[in-house]
């Protein structure tokens, strides 16, 4: 097969790239590359499930580079972005250059707040009433940088700015706190603009955009892709092909970008910033409205608001109207002669516009939005508003005027692609109408022999977990499994409270070290877990998807229960109810699909290399007994399955013994 008329064969290109990157071609990788090439050539869309170890990045990069169109690759995690930009793309481009007779260019592009702002760095942050008397940089210098972590971070950022070629936060190692970074970065709304800024010619963010304009491949993240789709004003260069890797995360990331939040802290900050610039009448009106809003939020109860309480509705209308007046007043200062006020004005305008937009959305209370109140011990109460569904938005914005390839190790839930497809705005495969784009689903499998490399153990004898917690039988089972495995356990828990309770209980019963998420940085915990084989690591959501530890350090993956969303989750429960009102099965479409995706990702932590062996243990009998259990099991790797507790202990002991013998030899 050729990618372009008279061009090199795709198989030759793939062979050259795989040789350059290292490794060997795999049937699944070849099948994926061919399907991607066909989708690009035909202008259609592809959902490609490619298991761990398939080499999917080359499976889409090679046909994308060969096609000659401009390509955007969007990923969910920093780790994959780095792999693409620092390893896969440089080597692939050099390997393909002799065959393509051209050198494709690539670049990275992220949101403006990811890049250090030279204006903020050198001119300082517009002062706030709660920042104290001194500029933070000045305070750090006066104390020699030793008075606080913030001071040390700021001085290190100033030194790093002179060395960095990109100003990209993700390239700063070790990183700095969000508070420190906020002193040297701006949002797109706060930015003065390259033409007005004294540092516009040197701007890191502008340089990244210029590189992206001339690149053949632009690597970005799901968040920027969502902003590009949602906000109307394009932030990504025009492109003919979009590749979404880690596509199982896309709906969640788009929902996050489309979610608005309003709390007394953000409103108060906007009031303080505006009060320095606008007339007293406008500032007082917004201050009064913000104080009323804060009083009501102090007594607000958490939960979904299907209808705004009357007093809260009035407060939000007052806040919206006051913010609009302030925005008009701030706009009148745009032609002011004092250019040194520009940064202060832009910061104030950004804050007030945010308040106005979210307040207006809350007041409108669209049937397509979900509104709820959250309460945090540290930050107090906040109002949040999110779209009931992003499927229509994605169908309209993502799948028009370009070919889209979505890939992940987990796109096929319950045996088909239709669940994930529906969340993306796609009709069931093969049932395309005029309003639905044509797409194809392809599962290229995995190079791993899951039935021989792994066991799925379901603890059918345990009691069904309840909402109250305190599962003594589960903890007993967990302790016995860990002992049989000789440690080597990744514990995936449905809540942080459950992970903490298990760690506390088992630290007093077992000799193996037990690490707990939150007691150290995630990177340090994973490093320690990987380096010491008897060590166990317990945690919650980020561990279900973020751990890649091949070898004998991870031979038992335990899930304490099926990770259904909380029944009181306002957004997911609203989505479930909407499906039911439309005549569908809300539980299967939302709750079971949510759990299936997490379980597929969690089970994928076990086998990361061809020599890996181990057990995935689910300590929830519903996986074996409930009607939806087959749907969840069909979403996981095809491990050999058992409910025999004695068999699984013998298997774990044998795997442990083999690992010890290998280490001793």
C-alpha positions in Angstrom: 0.0 0.0 0.0 1.3 3.5 -0.8 0.4 6.6 1.1 0.7 9.0 -1.8 0.7 8.3 -5.5 4.2 7.2 -6.5 5.4 7.6 -3.0 7.1 5.1 -0.7 5.1 2.1 0.6 3.7 2.6 4.1 5.2 -0.6 5.3 8.7 0.7 4.2 8.1 4.0 6.1 6.9 2.1 9.2 9.9 -0.2 9.1 12.3 2.7 8.9 10.6 4.5 11.8 10.4 1.5 14.1 14.1 0.8 13.4 15.0 4.4 14.3 12.9 4.5 17.5 13.9 1.0 18.6 11.8 -2.2 18.9 10.1 -4.3 16.3 7.1 -4.0 14.1 3.9 -5.6 15.4 0.9 -6.8 13.5 -1.4 -4.4 15.4 0.9 -1.5 14.7 0.9 -2.3 10.9 -2.9 -2.6 10.9 -3.3 0.6 12.8 -1.0 2.5 10.4 -2.9 1.2 7.4 -6.3 2.2 8.9 -5.0 5.7 9.8 -3.7 6.2 6.3 -7.0 5.1 4.8 -8.9 7.5 7.1 -6.7 10.4 6.2 -6.9 9.6 2.4 -10.7 9.2 2.6 -11.4 12.2 4.8 -13.2 9.9 7.3 -12.9 9.3 11.0 -11.3 6.4 13.0 -11.6 5.1 16.5 -8.6 2.8 17.0 -8.1 0.8 20.2 -4.5 -0.2 20.5 -3.4 -2.1 23.6 -0.3 -1.4 25.7 2.8 -2.3 23.8 1.3 -1.9 20.3 3.5 1.1 19.5 0.5 3.2 18.6 2.3 6.5 18.5 4.2 5.3 15.4 1.1 3.7 14.2 -0.4 7.2 13.7 2.7 9.3 13.3 4.1 7.5 10.2 0.9 7.7 8.0 0.3 11.3 9.3 3.8 12.5 8.3 3.7 10.6 5.0 0.3 12.1 4.0 1.8 15.6 3.7 -1.2 17.4 5.4 -0.8 19.5 8.5 -1.5 17.4 11.6 -2.5 18.3 15.2 -1.8 15.6 17.8 -3.6 16.2 21.1 -2.7 14.2 24.2 -4.0 14.1 27.8 -0.7 13.7 29.7 2.6 15.5 29.9 4.4 12.1 29.8 3.1 11.3 26.3 3.7 14.8 25.1 7.3 14.5 26.1 7.6 11.1 24.6 6.3 12.4 21.2 8.4 15.6 21.1 11.6 14.4 22.7 11.8 10.8 21.3 9.3 9.6 18.8 9.0 12.6 16.5 12.7 13.5 16.2 13.7 10.0 15.4 10.8 9.3 13.1 11.3 12.5 11.1 15.0 11.7 10.6 14.2 8.1 9.6 11.6 9.2 7.1 13.4 12.1 5.5 15.4 10.1 2.9 12.2 8.2 1.9 9.9 11.2 1.8 12.6 13.5 0.4 11.5 16.2 2.8 11.9 16.9 6.5 8.6 17.4 8.2 8.8 20.1 11.0 7.1 19.7 14.4 6.3 22.0 17.3 4.6 22.0 20.7 1.7 24.4 21.5 0.0 24.9 24.8 -2.2 27.5 26.4 -0.6 30.9 27.2 -0.6 30.3 30.9 1.8 27.4 30.4 4.6 29.8 29.3 6.5 32.2 31.5 5.6 35.8 30.8 8.6 38.1 30.6 6.5 41.2 31.4 5.3 39.7 34.6 8.8 38.5 35.4 10.5 41.9 34.9 7.7 44.4 35.6 6.1 42.5 38.5 2.6 41.4 39.3 -0.1 44.1 39.6 -0.4 44.6 43.3 -3.3 43.2 45.3 -4.5 44.3 48.7 -3.8 40.9 50.1 -0.3 40.6 48.7 1.3 42.9 51.3 3.5 45.9 50.9 6.3 44.3 48.8 6.6 42.9 45.3 7.1 39.1 45.8 10.4 39.2 43.8 11.6 42.2 45.8 10.8 40.4 49.1 12.6 37.3 47.9 15.7 39.3 47.0 15.7 41.1 50.3 15.7 37.8 52.3 18.2 36.2 50.0 15.5 33.9 48.8 15.7 31.8 51.9 12.6 33.1 53.8 10.1 30.9 52.1 9.6 28.3 49.5 7.8 30.9 47.4 10.8 33.1 47.5 13.1 30.3 46.5 10.8 29.3 43.6 10.6 32.9 42.3 14.4 33.4 42.3 14.8 30.1 40.6 12.2 31.1 37.9 14.1 34.3 37.3 17.4 32.3 36.7 15.6 29.7 34.6 14.1 32.4 32.3 17.6 33.3 31.2 18.4 29.7 30.3 15.2 28.4 28.9 14.6 28.4 25.1 10.8 27.8 25.4 9.7 29.2 28.8 7.4 26.1 29.0 6.5 25.3 32.6 6.6 21.6 31.9 10.3 21.8 31.0 11.2 23.2 34.5 12.6 20.5 36.7 11.9 20.3 39.5 8.7 22.2 39.2 7.4 25.1 41.3 4.1 25.6 43.1 1.0 27.0 41.4 1.3 30.1 43.5 4.8 30.8 42.3 4.0 30.1 38.7 1.0 32.5 38.9 3.5 35.3 39.6 5.2 34.8 36.3 2.4 33.8 33.9 -0.8 35.3 32.5 -4.0 34.0 30.9 -4.8 34.9 27.3 -7.2 37.5 28.7 -4.6 39.2 30.9 -2.0 39.3 28.1 -1.2 42.8 26.9 -0.7 41.5 23.3 2.6 41.3 21.5 2.2 44.7 19.8 1.7 46.6 23.1 4.0 44.6 25.4 7.6 45.8 25.8 8.7 42.2 25.7 6.5 41.1 22.8 9.4 40.4 20.5 10.9 38.0 23.1 7.6 36.4 24.3 7.8 32.7 24.8 4.1 32.1 24.1 4.3 34.1 20.8 7.4 32.2 19.8 5.6 28.9 20.4 2.7 30.1 18.2 5.1 31.2 15.4 6.8 27.8 15.4 3.4 26.1 15.3 2.3 28.2 12.3 5.0 26.7 10.1 5.1 23.2 11.6 3.7 20.1 9.8 2.9 18.4 13.1 1.7 20.4 16.2 1.6 18.5 19.5 -0.9 20.0 22.0 -3.1 18.9 24.9 -6.8 18.1 25.2 -7.4 21.3 27.0 -6.2 23.6 24.2 -8.0 21.5 21.7 -11.2 22.0 23.8 -10.7 25.7 24.0 -10.1 25.9 20.2 -13.4 24.0 19.7 -15.5 25.8 22.3 -14.5 29.4 22.2 -14.9 30.1 18.5 -11.7 32.1 18.1 -9.2 29.6 16.8 -6.1 29.1 18.9 -4.6 26.2 16.8 -3.3 26.7 13.3 -5.5 25.4 10.5 -5.0 21.7 10.0 -6.4 18.9 7.8 -5.9 16.0 10.3 -6.5 15.7 14.0 -5.2 12.8 16.0 -6.4 12.5 19.6 -4.3 10.1 21.7 -5.5 9.0 25.1 -8.9 9.7 23.7 -10.7 8.0 26.6 -9.9 11.3 28.5 -11.3 13.7 25.9 -14.9 14.0 27.1 -13.8 14.6 30.6 -11.2 17.3 29.5 -13.7 19.1 27.3 -16.3 19.0 30.1 -13.7 20.6 32.4 -12.9 23.4 30.0 -16.7 24.0 29.4 -17.3 24.2 33.2 -17.7 27.6 34.9 -17.1 28.3 38.6 -18.0 31.2 40.8 -17.0 31.6 44.4 -16.6 34.5 46.9 -12.8 34.4 46.5 -12.8 34.9 42.8 -15.5 37.5 43.0 -13.7 39.4 45.8 -10.5 39.4 43.8 -12.3 40.9 40.8 -13.8 43.6 42.9 -10.4 44.6 44.4 -8.7 44.7 41.0 -11.5 46.8 39.5 -11.8 49.2 42.4 -8.3 50.7 41.6 -9.4 51.8 38.2 -13.1 52.4 37.8 -15.2 55.2 39.3 -16.5 54.8 42.9 -20.1 54.2 41.9 -19.4 51.3 39.7 -17.0 49.8 42.2 -19.4 50.1 45.1 -22.2 48.4 43.1 -20.0 45.4 42.4 -18.8 45.4 46.0 -22.4 45.3 47.4 -23.4 42.6 45.0 -20.3 40.5 45.9 -21.0 40.9 49.7 -24.6 39.6 49.2 -23.3 36.7 47.1 -20.7 35.8 49.8 -23.4 35.9 52.6 -25.6 33.5 50.6 -22.7 31.1 49.8 -21.8 30.9 53.5 -25.0 29.1 54.2 -25.5 27.3 50.8 -25.9 23.5 51.0 -23.9 21.3 48.6 -25.8 19.5 45.8 -27.4 20.1 42.5 -29.7 23.1 42.0 -32.4 22.2 39.5 -33.7 25.7 40.1 -31.9 28.7 41.6 -33.2 29.7 45.0 -34.9 33.1 44.6 -32.5 35.1 46.8 -29.5 33.5 45.1 -31.0 34.3 41.7 -31.4 38.0 42.6 -27.9 38.1 43.9 -26.5 36.6 40.7 -28.5 39.1 38.6 -27.1 42.0 40.6 -23.6 40.6 40.3 -23.9 40.1 36.6 -25.3 43.6 36.0 -22.6 45.2 38.3 -19.9 43.3 36.5 -21.2 44.5 33.1 -21.1 48.1 34.3 -17.5 47.7 35.5 -16.5 46.1 32.2 -17.9 49.2 30.3 -16.0 51.4 32.7 -12.8 49.4 32.2 -13.2 49.6 28.5 -13.2 53.4 28.7 -9.7 53.3 30.1 -8.3 51.5 27.0 -7.1 54.8 25.4 -5.6 56.1 28.6 -2.2 57.8 28.1 -0.5 55.9 31.0 0.6 52.7 29.4 1.9 51.4 32.7 -1.7 50.9 33.8 -2.3 48.5 30.9 -1.3 45.4 32.9 -3.4 46.4 35.9 -6.4 47.1 33.6 -6.0 43.8 31.7 -5.9 41.8 34.9 -8.9 43.5 36.3 -10.8 43.1 33.0 -10.1 39.4 32.9 -11.3 38.8 36.4 -14.5 40.9 36.0 -15.3 39.3 32.6 -15.0 35.9 34.1 -17.5 36.9 36.9 -19.9 38.3 34.4 -19.8 35.3 32.0 -20.3 32.7 34.7 -23.0 34.8 36.5 -24.9 35.2 33.3 -24.7 31.5 32.5 -26.0 30.7 36.0 -28.8 33.2 35.7 -29.9 31.8 32.3 -30.1 28.3 33.8 -30.2 26.6 30.5 -31.8 23.2 30.2 -28.6 22.1 28.6 -26.5 23.0 31.7 -26.2 21.4 35.2 -25.7 23.7 38.2 -24.5 22.6 41.6 -23.0 23.9 44.8 -19.7 22.4 46.1 -18.2 23.0 49.6 -14.5 22.6 50.3 -13.0 22.8 53.8 -10.2 25.1 52.5 -11.9 27.2 49.8 -15.5 27.4 51.1 -18.5 27.1 48.8 -18.6 27.6 45.1 -21.2 27.4 42.3 -20.4 25.3 39.3 -22.1 25.0 35.9 -21.3 22.4 33.3 -22.8 21.2 30.1 -25.3 18.3 30.5 -23.5 16.7 27.5 -20.6 17.7 25.2 -21.5 15.2 22.5 -23.3 17.7 20.3 -20.5 20.2 20.7 -17.9 17.6 19.8 -19.9 16.4 16.8 -20.2 19.9 15.5 -16.8 21.3 16.3 -14.5 18.2 16.1 -15.7 16.1 13.2 -16.2 18.7 10.5 -13.7 19.8 7.8 -10.9 17.5 8.9 -10.2 13.8 9.4 -10.1 12.7 13.0 -8.3 9.7 14.5 -9.0 8.9 18.1 -6.9 6.3 19.8 -6.4 4.7 23.2 -5.9 1.4 24.9 -9.5 1.7 26.2 -12.1 2.8 23.7 -14.0 -0.5 23.3 -16.2 -0.8 26.4 -18.5 -3.8 26.8 -17.3 -5.3 23.6 -17.9 -2.4 21.1 -17.1 1.2 20.4 -20.7 2.5 20.6 -20.5 3.8 24.2 -17.4 5.9 23.6 -18.7 6.9 20.2 -22.0 8.2 21.7 -20.1 10.3 24.2 -18.2 11.9 21.3 -21.4 12.7 19.4 -21.1 9.7 17.0 -24.0 7.5 16.0 -23.7 3.7 16.5 -21.1 2.3 14.0 -22.7 1.8 10.6 -25.9 3.9 11.5 -24.8 7.2 10.0 -27.3 9.8 9.1 -26.9 13.2 7.4 -26.1 14.9 10.7 -23.7 12.2 11.9 -20.2 11.8 10.5 -19.0 8.5 9.1 -16.6 6.6 11.3 -15.0 3.2 11.7 -13.9 1.3 14.8 -10.8 -0.8 14.8 -9.3 -2.9 17.6 -5.8 -3.9 16.7 -5.3 -6.0 19.8 -2.2 -6.2 21.9 1.2 -7.9 21.6 0.6 -9.4 25.1 -0.9 -12.9 25.7 -3.3 -11.8 28.4 -4.8 -15.2 29.2 -1.3 -16.6 29.8 0.2 -13.5 31.4 -2.5 -12.5 33.8 -5.4 -13.7 36.0 -8.5 -11.8 36.8 -9.6 -12.9 40.3 -13.1 -11.8 41.5 -13.6 -12.3 45.3 -17.1 -13.6 44.9 -17.4 -14.7 48.5 -17.1 -11.2 50.0 -20.0 -9.2 51.1 -21.3 -6.6 48.7 -19.7 -3.2 49.6 -22.0 -0.6 51.0 -21.8 3.1 51.2 -20.8 3.2 54.8 -17.3 1.7 54.4 -15.7 -0.4 57.1 -15.2 -3.6 55.0 -13.3 -5.9 57.4 -13.7 -8.9 55.1 -12.2 -7.0 52.2 -9.2 -5.9 54.3 -8.6 -9.4 55.5 -8.7 -10.6 51.8 -6.4 -7.8 50.8 -3.8 -8.7 53.5 -3.8 -12.4 52.5 -3.3 -11.5 48.8 -0.5 -9.2 49.5 1.3 -11.7 51.7 0.9 -14.4 49.0 2.4 -11.9 46.4 5.3 -11.0 48.6 4.2 -7.3 48.4 4.5 -6.1 44.8 1.0 -4.6 45.0 -0.7 -1.6 43.4 -3.9 -0.9 45.4 -6.5 1.0 43.4 -9.2 2.4 45.7 -12.5 4.0 44.8 -11.9 6.8 47.4 -9.0 8.4 49.2 -10.7 7.6 52.5 -10.7 3.9 51.6 -7.1 4.0 50.6 -6.1 5.7 53.9 -8.1 3.2 56.0 -6.5 0.2 54.2 -3.0 1.7 54.5 -3.5 2.3 58.2 -4.9 -1.1 58.9 -2.3 -3.1 56.9 0.8 -1.2 58.0 0.1 -2.7 61.4 -0.4 -6.2 60.1 2.2 -6.7 57.3 5.9 -6.4 57.1 5.9 -5.0 53.5 6.3 -1.2 53.2 3.0 0.5 52.1 3.2 3.8 50.4 0.1 6.0 50.3 -0.8 8.6 47.7 -0.6 12.1 49.2 2.3 11.4 51.6 4.8 12.3 48.9 4.7 13.6 45.3 3.2 11.1 42.9 6.4 10.8 40.9 8.4 10.0 44.0 5.9 7.4 45.1 5.9 5.6 41.8 9.7 5.7 41.7 10.0 4.2 45.2 7.3 1.6 44.3 9.2 0.5 41.2 12.6 0.3 42.8 11.7 -1.8 45.8 9.9 -5.0 44.9 8.2 -5.9 48.2 6.8 -2.3 48.4 3.1 -1.7 47.9 1.5 1.5 46.7 -2.1 2.5 47.6 -4.0 5.4 46.1 -7.0 6.5 44.1 -7.9 8.1 40.7 -4.6 9.1 39.3 -3.1 5.7 40.0 -5.8 4.0 38.1 -4.4 5.6 34.9 -1.0 7.0 35.6 1.3 4.1 36.7 3.7 2.4 34.2 5.8 -0.1 36.2 6.8 -3.2 34.2 8.5 -6.1 35.9 8.3 -7.8 39.3 7.5 -4.7 41.3 3.9 -4.8 40.2 2.5 -8.3 40.1 -0.7 -7.8 41.9 -3.2 -5.0 41.1 -6.1 -4.8 43.5 -9.4 -2.9 43.1 -11.3 -2.5 46.3 -14.7 -2.1 44.6 -16.3 -1.3 41.2 -15.6 2.4 40.8 -19.1 3.6 40.0 -19.5 7.4 40.3 -20.9 8.6 43.6 -24.8 8.6 43.5 -24.7 12.2 44.6 -22.3 13.3 41.8 -24.4 16.2 40.4 -23.2 16.1 36.8 -23.1 12.4 36.3 -26.4 11.8 38.0 -28.0 14.5 35.8 -26.5 12.9 32.7 -27.9 9.5 33.8 -31.3 11.0 34.4 -31.3 12.6 31.0 -30.6 9.3 29.3 -33.4 7.7 31.2 -35.9 10.4 30.3 -34.9 9.9 26.6 -35.8 6.2 26.9 -32.3 4.8 27.4 -30.6 2.9 30.1 -29.0 5.7 32.2 -27.2 3.4 34.5 -25.4 1.5 31.7 -24.8 4.6 29.6 -23.3 6.6 32.4 -22.5 4.8 35.6 -21.5 1.5 34.1 -19.5 3.1 31.3 -17.7 5.3 33.8 -16.8 2.3 35.9 -15.8 0.2 32.8 -13.4 2.8 31.6 -11.6 3.0 34.9 -11.5 -0.7 35.4 -10.0 -1.2 31.9 -7.4 1.4 32.7 -6.7 0.0 36.1 -6.4 -3.5 34.9 -4.0 -2.2 32.3 -1.4 -1.4 35.0 -0.6 -5.1 35.4 0.9 -6.2 32.1 3.3 -3.6 30.7 5.8 -5.9 29.0 5.9 -9.3 27.4 7.6 -10.9 30.4 5.1 -9.6 33.0 3.0 -12.0 35.0 0.4 -11.3 37.7 -3.1 -11.0 39.1 -5.8 -8.3 38.9 -8.0 -8.9 42.0 -11.4 -7.2 42.2 -12.6 -7.3 45.8 -16.3 -6.7 44.8 -18.5 -9.7 44.2 -20.8 -7.7 42.0 -18.4 -8.2 39.1 -19.3 -11.9 39.2 -22.9 -11.8 40.4 -24.5 -8.7 38.9 -26.0 -8.6 35.4 -23.8 -5.7 34.4 -20.7 -7.7 35.4 -20.2 -9.2 32.0 -20.2 -5.7 30.5 -17.4 -4.6 32.9 -15.4 -7.8 32.3 -15.7 -7.4 28.6 -14.1 -4.0 28.9 -11.0 -5.3 30.6 -8.0 -7.3 29.1 -8.8 -10.9 28.3 -7.2 -12.4 31.4 -7.9 -15.9 32.6 -10.7 -15.5 35.1 -11.3 -17.3 38.4 -13.3 -16.9 41.7 -11.2 -19.6 43.4 -9.4 -17.8 46.3 -7.1 -20.8 47.0 -6.1 -21.0 43.3 -5.2 -17.3 43.1 -3.1 -17.5 46.3 -1.1 -20.4 44.9 -0.6 -18.6 41.6 0.6 -15.4 43.4 3.0 -17.5 45.6 4.4 -19.1 42.4 4.8 -15.8 40.7 6.6 -14.4 43.8 8.9 -17.4 44.0 9.8 -17.0 40.3 10.6 -13.3 40.8 12.8 -14.1 43.8 14.7 -16.8 42.0 15.2 -14.5 39.0 16.6 -11.8 41.3 18.9 -14.2 43.0 20.4 -15.7 39.8 
